[in-house]
Amino acid sequence: MTTQYFKLLVITLVISLASCNKDKGVVFTDYKYADKLEKISCGDTDTKLLNEALYAFEEDVTKHYKTQNGNMTRAYSRFIRESIAGRLKFEDVISKHTLEVFEALKKDQTLWNLGGTKSNLNYNSDIINCIGENIKNNHLKSVFNSLKSINSLSPKLFGEPLKTSSGMLLNDKYLATYVALEFYYAKLFDIDLTNINFQETATNIDFNKIPREQQTVPNTDTTN
């Protein structure tokens, strides 16, 4: 009787874990940036994979724009503007490793809202809620959460203040993670990624260096 109970318990646990993995659990082992500093942490979410996705995105963007000394401010500025304007060819940006990261991210069904009218990103996911709670700049945090609260968050609307605030992404990796998910990974669902000719470069970027430059958000209050 005890043996049968134990077997039933094991089967129940396996089914439960399988169900969890179907919705949120992601099996990914090919970590390239595991030795880098952890930039974000969002409770029960797959923080390790999110950090990998952020590092992979930043390296892709820096290499694509060939910025000197890994200048992320310039790379972010150009990336955000071109992504919003629809001028960016993502096929020319993504690396083979980032494609593998994207395939892993796709398995988290709670993160996406495929076919959404504004974005493929699920704005009600735990990850997006975590980002909204941890954005450092008060103005951007207020705009982000206000738009989200009235179901108006979108790449176009929140992208406008981001255009003039790209320097903030150097020190605010929660905001940077949103940019990576919204303007990069969510866009990849709409791209044919089957015939990409991956070009590997020898650029090495030290993402653990503390950035010296920081850009503030312009004051848009015209009431005074």
N, C-alpha and C positions, 0 to 999 in steps of 0.2 A: 504494500500500500504506500509506504514511504517512498519507494523507488518510483512508482507511477506518479506520485505527486511531484517528485523532483523533476521527472521528465517533462511533465506538464508545465511546470514553472519555467524550465529552460526554453521550451517551445514558445511560451508566452513572451518571454524576454526577447527572444530572437525576432519574433513577429513585430514586437513593439519597436525594437531598434531599427528594423527594416523600414517600418512605416515612418519613423523619424528621419531616417536617411533619405527617404523619397522626397520629403518636404524641405529639409534643411541641411542634413548631413552631407558633406562633400568629401569624397576620397581623393586626395591629391597629395602626392609625395615628392614631386620633382621641384622642390623649393630651391630657388637660386639665391634668394636674399635672406635665408634663415639666420645668418650671422649678423644681419643689420639690426639697428635699434627698432623696437616695436613702437610705431608711431601712434596707433589708435587702439582702443580697447572698448568693446561694446558688449559687455555681459556674456550671454550664452552664445553669441554669434561666433562664427569661425574667424576669430581675430587674426590668426596666422595667415589664412588665405587672403583676408582683406589687406593686410600689410604687404603680402606678396603682390597683390594686384596693384597697389599704389606704387611700389617700387618699380614694377615692370612698366607701368604707364609712364612714370616720370623718366625712365631711361629711354623709352621709345620716343617720347616727345623731344627730349634733349638731343638725341641722335638725329631725329628727323630735321630739326631746325639748325643743326650743326652749330649750336651756341658755344662760344668759347668758354673754357673752364667750367663747363656744366652750368651756365647761367640760367637757372630755372625761371627767374622773373621774366626774361625775354621770351623764353620758350612757352611759358604759360600764357603770356599775353597774346602771342601770335596764335597759339592753339585755340584759345577760347574764342577769339574773334573769327577765325576761319571756320571753326566748328559751328558757331551760331549762324554764320552767313551761308553755310552749306557749301563752302569752297574747299573743304578738306577731303582729300582722297585717303580714306583710312587704310586702304590696301597698301599705300606707300609708307604708312607709319608703323603698323603692327609688326612685331617680331614673332618668330616661331614660338618662343617661350610664352609670350603674352597670349597668343592664341590658345595655348594649352591651359593657361590660367583662366581665360574666358570660358573654355569648355567646362572647367570645374565650377566657375561662378554660375553658369547656366543651370546647374543642377539644384541650386538653391531656389526653389519655386516661390519662396516667400519674398524674394528680392525683386521679382520682375512682374510687370503688368503688360505682357506682350499684346500688341495691338491697341494699346491705349492711344487716345486722341492727342495727348500732349507728349508722352514719353513711354518708353518700354520699362521704365523704372517704377517700382511700386512705392509710392510716397508714404504709404502706411506701414511699411515694413519696420521691423525692430532696428535695422541698421540705419535707416533714414531718420527714425525718431532719435536714435543715439547721436547722430550727426547734428541734428537740430538742437539738442541739449548741450552740445559741447563746442559749438562755433565760438571762437574767442572774441571776435569783434562784436560789440553790442549792437551796432547798427545793422550789420549783415545778419546777425542772429535774429534780430527783430523782424527784418524783412523776410527772411527765410521762413520763420515760424508763422508769421502773419499770413503769408501767401499759402502756406500749407494748411492753416486752420480754415481757410475759406475755399479750399480745393482749387487754388489758382496757381500753385507752384508749377513752374514749367521752365524748360531751358531758355525760352525767349525772355520771360519776365525776370527771372533771377539772373539770367545771363547779363543783363544790362549793367547792374552794379558790379558784377564780377569783371567786366571789361576794364574798369578803372581801378580795380582792387587786386590785380593779379599778384602783386608783391606780398599780399597777406598770406598767400598759399604757402609761402616758404616756411612760415612759423606756425601755421594752423593746418595740421594734417587731417583734421576732421573735415574741414572745408575742402581740402585738396582731394580727399577721398570721395566727397560728393562730386567734384568736378570729374574725377576719373570714372565714376560710375555713370554719371549723367551724360557727359559729353564725349565719352569714349566707349566704354563697354556696352552701354545701352544702345549706342549707334551701330555696333557691330552686328546686331541681330538683323539689320536691314542691308547688310553687305554680303556679297558672294565671296566667301573666304576660301573657296576650294582650290583656286588656281593661283594663289599668291606665290610670287618668286621672292622668297625671303632673302634679304640682303643683310648679312652680318657685318658689323663694323667692329673696330678694335677699341672704340672709345670706352674708357673706364671712368665711372662717375662715383665719387665718394659722397653718398647721400647722408652720411653721419656727420658731415661738417656742419657747424652751426652757421647759418647765413648771416652775413653782416648787414645786408640791406633789408629794409622793411618799408612797405608802402602803406600809408594810411588811407582810409576811405574818405573821399571828399564829403564835406558837409553839404547835403542837398536841401537842408531846411532853409526856405526862402521867406519864412514868416517874419524874420527880423528886418 
